[in-house]
Amino acid sequence: MKLVTTMLAGLCVWQWAGPSCGVPAAAAESVRVLLSQDAQRIDLRAGDRLTLLFSNGERREVPPPISFTAVGGSIVLNGEKVPADGLVVRASSGYLALVIATGPSSGLSINANGAPPGSDMTTALEVAGQVSVLRRGKGLMVVNELDLEEYVKGVVPSEVNAAWHPEVLKAQAVAARTYALYQRMVSAGRDYDLVAGTQDQVYRGRHGIDGRIEQAVEETRGLVVTYHQAPIYAAFSSTAAGLTEDAFNVWSKDLPYLKGVECPFDVKSPYYRWRASFKLETLERNLRQQGIAVGTIATLAPASYSRAGRVTKLRVLHSGGELYLRGEDLRRVIGYAAIPSTQFDLDVVGPDVVVSGYGAGHAVGLCQWGAKELAELGYSFATILRYYYPGTELQSASLVRPPSVPGP
């Protein structure tokens, strides 16, 4: 406890006192969440009648269930070609239940079974708000527009365990709300604000929402993390296993509130230490599939490290010369699940690459397992957030200004 108190010195008195502080409640906000970018079929149900609002101005009231398919670049509703490029579906009451069938060309994965992007999959969701179906190429784009707080309720149980300490759930709720508001403010001109998968935050509709989640979101309603009165890019990941990482080393973005801090609090994480392996020929094949010219690989080794000890570049020697890869690119090419973080050592043993590492995720910003330990030690969600996002403040979302987006 002494180590924690020393590291968090000056933060322990920084607490959120709720509405009694005189901060007004946030105005109602909505976010647009991309559920699928090239669905082939969408089955949709609700407890009562559905209202369909077409982009050509037509309006229909129909009983559920309904089905949309992509046929020849057109939207087909219950077997009838729709004379419009898109429509909005609203339920007269309750939630909308969707089953989205996505073809192998999809790059979006939001299902719970861990199917990788590029595989056939079916996703079942129950969502609040409304659903837009838009024609895009040979598929259908599906976007869920809903109240920001309802969205946050769908993110929290998908990102952390709902049985964790209430202060962790609150910290995750505020981080998720902040990230969503940031993306909404910088997404002008797009059809959506956020992706429902790991590209942004995992969102699975109403799945996993219970009383603990509801309470965490309601007790932090409207609160966001700000820097100079603007919502921050509230990055978070599972397990830092040491220093958290500087955002510049991962995304080439110089953000003063995303600098590395000590994180000795996550040693109980199941991802604190790991071991993995892959074939050199797998790396060759995957690099070529992504348009990177590479011959037969002889060896690869870390070439540079960040201050936090993570691999920033790898040197690849192959029959055609040499190639330098970012540590994050190796994770992307081999698979984020296969290589949980860039904090690793590796050995080439014949045709195999054996990787031993620590932590999970990009390690920028909030460490979820570290936050769990701090909450169990008695620290509030506000103190936890200020520690992992140094120099920030909590503020009502209704009072913030748009963020400035740093260039690479």
N, C-alpha and C positions, 0 to 999 in steps of 0.2 A: 504493500500500500504506500510505503514511503516513496518508492520510485515513481509511482503513478502521480502522487501528489506533487512531487517536484516537477515532473514534466508538464503537469497541467497547472502549474503555479500561475496565479493571476486570472485563471479562467473559472475557478470554482464558484465565484460570486456572480458570474454572468448567467442569469437565469431568466426564463420567460415567465412572466407573472400572469399571463392570460389577459382577457378583455379588460380587467380592472386597471391595466396600465393606460387605458385611454386610446389604444390603437383601434381604429375602426375595422370592422369585419370587411374582408375582401369582397369586392363586387363579383357577381356571378361571372365565371369565365367558362368557356368551353374549349375543348381541344379536338382536333381531327386526327384519328389514329388509323394508320394503314394496316388493315388486317390481311390483305392479299393484293398482289400487284398483277397477277395473271391467273385468276381463278377460271376454271372451266365450267363449274356448276356451283350454284348456291341454293340451298334449301332453307327456307325461312318460315318460322312459326311464331305465333304469339297467342295470348289467351283470348284475344278479341279481334275485332276487325282491323285491317291494315289500311293505312292511307298511302297511296302512291302519288308522288308529285314528279311529273316528267319534265325534262329540260325544255320541251317544246310548249310548256304551259298547261298540258293536260293534267287532270286530277282524277283519280279513281279511288273508290272504296271497295275493298275486296276481302273475302273471308280467307283466313289462313287454312292450310299451308299454301305457299307459293314457291315456285322454282324458277331460277334464272340459269340459262346456259349461254355459252359463247359459241355462236355458229357463224362461220364465214365473216368474222369481224362485226357481227351484229349481236344485240342483246335479244334473247328469246325468253319471253315470260309465259310459263305454262303452255309452251308449244306455239305461242304467237309471237311473231317478230315485232319488236318494239320500235315505233317510228321516232326514236329519239336516241341521243348519244349517252344519256344517263338519266337516273331517277333517284329519288329519295324515298325511303320506306320508313314509316312511323307506325308505332302501335298505339291504339287508342288508350291502352292502359298496360301497365306491367312492362316486362322486358321482352326483348327480341331474342329468339333462339335461332342460331345459324349453324349450318353445316357447310363448310367450304371445301370443295374438292379442287386441288391444285395440281397442275401437270408438272412434268419433270423439268420444265424450263424455269421454275420458280427459284428466286434467290431469297425468298422470305420464309422463315421457319418460326412459327409461334406455338407449335404444338408441344405437348408435355412429354412426348415419348423420345425426344432427342433426335428425330430424323434430321439428317443433314440437308442443307439447301441443295437443290438439284434433284431430290428424290420425290416420287409421287407421295402425296399425303392428303389426309382428310382431317380437318380441324373443326371441332365442335365448340361453340361459344354461346354463352348467354350474356347479352349486353344491355346496358341502359342507353338512353338517347335514341338517335336515328342512324340509319345505315344508308350510305350512298353507293350505288352501283354504277360504274362508269365504263364505257367501252374503251379499251386500250389495246390496239393491235389485234391479235387473235384471242385475247383473253379479256377478263373483267377485273377492274380494280374495285376493291371493297374497302370503304372507309367508314369507320364508326365515329360519329361526332357526338360527344357527350359532355356533361358537366365535369369540370376539372376535378372536383372532389370525388366524384364517382370513379373517374379514371384512376386517381391515386389509390382508391380502395382496391382496384383491380391489379395494381402494380405491387403493392406491399407484400401480399402473400405469395406472389410469384418470385420475389427477389429475396425474401428472408422467411424464416420459419415463424409462423404465427404464434407458436408456443414460446418464443423468446421473450425476454424482459420487455415490459411495456415501453421503457425509454428507448430501446432499440427500434421498436415499431414506430415510435414517434419520430425518431431521427430519420428512419427510412422514408416515412411519409413526407417529411419536410424536404428531404433531398429529391424525392421523386416529383413532388409538386414544383420545386424550383427548376429542375431540369425540364419539365414539361412546359412551364411558363417561358423559360428561356427559348426553347425551340419554337414555341408558338410565335414569339416576338420576332424571330429571325427567319420565319418560313414564308414570308409574303411571296405570292406568285406560284406556290406549290399547291397541289391538290390535298395535301395532308401536312400535319405538323410533326408527327412522330411515327416511327415504325413500331409495331407491337412486339417485335422480337429483340434479340440481343444487340442489334444495331443501335437501338436506343435503350428502351427499358422493356422488360418482359411484362406483357399485359395479356391476361387470359379472361377478360370479362369478369363475370361474377364468381369465377372459380376460386375457392379458398377463402372467400370473405366470411368472417365470423364476428362475434361480438367484440373480440379483442382488436381486430382490424378496424371495425367501425369506430371503436372508442379512440384508438390512436389517431385516426384521421380527423375525427370530430374535435378532439382536444387540441389539435394543431391547425384547425381549419383556417385557411387563408395565409398561413405563415410561410415565408420563403427566406432563403439565405441570400443576402445581398452584399455586393461590394460597390461602394460609391453609389448606393441607392438603386442599383440595377441587379436583377436576378443573375446569379452566377451560373456557369457551366458546371452543374453539380455532379461531377463524375463520382462513381463509386465502384468498388469491386469486392470480391470475396475475401481474399487473404493477402496481406502485404508481405508478411514474413520478414520483417526488417523495416527499413525506411520505406515510406510511401514514395511514389515516383513523381518526378517533375513532369508536368504535362508537355513541356517542350521536347523531352526525350521520346515521347510516345507519339504525339500528334503535331509536333513542330509549332505549338501554340504557347506563347509566353504569357501565362496567366498568373498574376501575383498571388492569388489565393490557392493555386494548385502547385505548390512547392512541396518538396519532400519533408515529412516529419517522422520522428521516431515512432515505431509501432511494435513494441514488445508485448502486445496484449493478445495476440492471436495464436499463441502456441497450441491451443486446444483445437484448432481447426483441423478437420480431417484432410485438408489440402495443404497443411503447413509444410509437409515434406512428401515428395512423390518420385516415382521412377517410371520411365516409359521407354519405348524403342520403336524404330521404324526402319524400313528398308531404304537404302540409297536409291534403288531403282524407283521407289515410290516418290521420292523427292524429285528425281529427274523427270518422271512422267508428269507430275503435278505442275512443275515449273513450265514445261513445254506447253501444257494445256492452257496456261495463262499467258502464253506468248513470249516467254523468256527463253532465249536460245541458250542451251546448255548441252554439253557433250556428256560422256561417261564420267561420273564424279569419282575422283580418287579419294578425296578427303574434304572435310570441312571443319572449321574450328572458330571459336570466338575471336574477333579481331579488336573489339573495343567494348568497354563497359560504361554504364552510367555511374554517377556518384553513389547511387543506391545499390550498385553491384549487379545490375541487370545487363544482359547482353544487348548492346545497341546495334552491333554489326557482326556478321559472320563472313569469313573468307572461304569461298568454295573453289577448290581446284578441280578442274575437269579437263577432258581431252581437248577441248577447244580453247582453253585458257583459264582465266579466273573470273570469279563473279563475287560481288559483295551483296549480301542480303541483310536487311534490317532484322533484328530479333523478332519483332512483331510480324514481319513477313513470313518468317519460318513458321510461326504459329498458325498464321492464316493458311499457308500452303499445305501444311501437314494436318491441321485441324486444331481448333482451340481446345477441344476436349482432350486431344492426344498430348498436347504440350500446354499445360495449364498456365504457365507464365514464362517470362523471359529471364527469370532468375535461375539459371541452370549451368551445369557443366555437361560436356558430352565427350564420348569416345566412339571412334569408328572401329568396329570389330568385324573385319571381313565385309560382308554385304550389309551389316546392320549398324545403325547408329543408336547407341545407348545414352539416354538422357536422364540425368538426376537433378532434381530441382526443388525449389521452395515456392510456396505461395500459389495463388490462383487469380487470374485476371490481370488487367493492366496496372493495377496498384496505384492508380491516380485518385486522389481525393479520399473519400470515406472508405475505411476498411470495415466491412460488415462484421467479421469475426472479432476484430479489435473493439468495435463499438459494443458488441455483445458483452465482452469482458468488462469494459468500462461501466456499462450499465449495471452489471451485477456487483460491481464495486461501489455503487451508489451515486455515480455521476448522472446528471440530467441529460436529456437529449440536446438541450441548448449548449451545454458545455462540450459535449461530444462533437457536435457540429462545428463549433468554433475552433476546436483543436485540429480537426482534420481539414478545415477550410480557414487557415489563418488570415486574420485581418477582416473577417466578415462580420455581419450583423444579421439578426432576425428582423424582419419587417413584414408588414401587411402587404399582400400582393396588390391591393388596391392603390398603394402609394408609390410603387416602383416606377422607374423609367426604363425605356428599352436599353438593352446592353449594347456595348460596342463589340463587334466581332473582330478578334485579332486575325491578321493574315498569317500565312505560313512563314 
